[in-house]
């Protein structure tokens, strides 16, 4: 697996080289934090890095078996009110879909905080850690939660050095999911103070799913999650109940 190829079917949402560079830096930062855990995966080949590149033609990139596909479309045909999700194809390669119309509907812009670039990065990072959406981690209070590395710190986007004005998503490292851990636990922490300082700490704009020991599933939200987002996530869930996941 060499990386992700991004294309846009929407003229108003172009994918530029500057955006691809920022997303590549964002992916490098995630890989540096996850390191051993990522390369122990059976879905991904062991290698130093995967890349992000821009593809001018929608649909062409899956002809290259070494690249996953990232499509920006006007709306998701099977989930028109959702912003994005990722799944895998028949070969186990991630497929990420992002809706430009849904990004706009929730106040996002092309490259600003909670915008299109952030949504693309959100799917890339979460599919890099858990491409098949099968991983769960135990919660300190009991029950479990899906291994989603961006949901907990949603709304803490940042700009990588050398990529001004292109916001990418913050994400948590593996120690974030270990009860009792303290310190720098999110990937943006080496740029600033960081969004979280202890395990299982949610940002005001974050959210996560909880599966109780009896199988009951519920959603938990930070206090600043907009009502429209709460309603959408309560309706479909972060993973939607299908083999798609990381729905923004």
HELIX and SHEET records of a PDB file:
HELIX    1   1 UNK A   17  UNK A   34  1                                  18    
HELIX    2   2 UNK A   36  UNK A   39  1                                   4    
HELIX    3   3 UNK A   61  UNK A   63  5                                   3    
HELIX    4   4 UNK A  100  UNK A  105  1                                   6    
HELIX    5   5 UNK A  116  UNK A  129  1                                  14    
HELIX    6   6 UNK A  151  UNK A  153  5                                   3    
HELIX    7   7 UNK A  174  UNK A  177  5                                   4    
HELIX    8   8 UNK A  187  UNK A  190  5                                   4    
HELIX    9   9 UNK A  227  UNK A  236  1                                  10    
SHEET    1   A 5 UNK A  51  UNK A  54  0                                        
SHEET    2   A 5 UNK A   3  UNK A   8  1                                        
SHEET    3   A 5 UNK A  67  UNK A  73  1                                        
SHEET    4   A 5 UNK A  94  UNK A  99  1                                        
SHEET    5   A 5 UNK A  84  UNK A  88 -1                                        
SHEET    1   B 2 UNK A 136  UNK A 138  0                                        
SHEET    2   B 2 UNK A 144  UNK A 146 -1                                        
SHEET    1   C 2 UNK A 158  UNK A 159  0                                        
SHEET    2   C 2 UNK A 167  UNK A 168 -1                                        
SHEET    1   D 2 UNK A 207  UNK A 211  0                                        
SHEET    2   D 2 UNK A 217  UNK A 221 -1                                        
END                                                                             
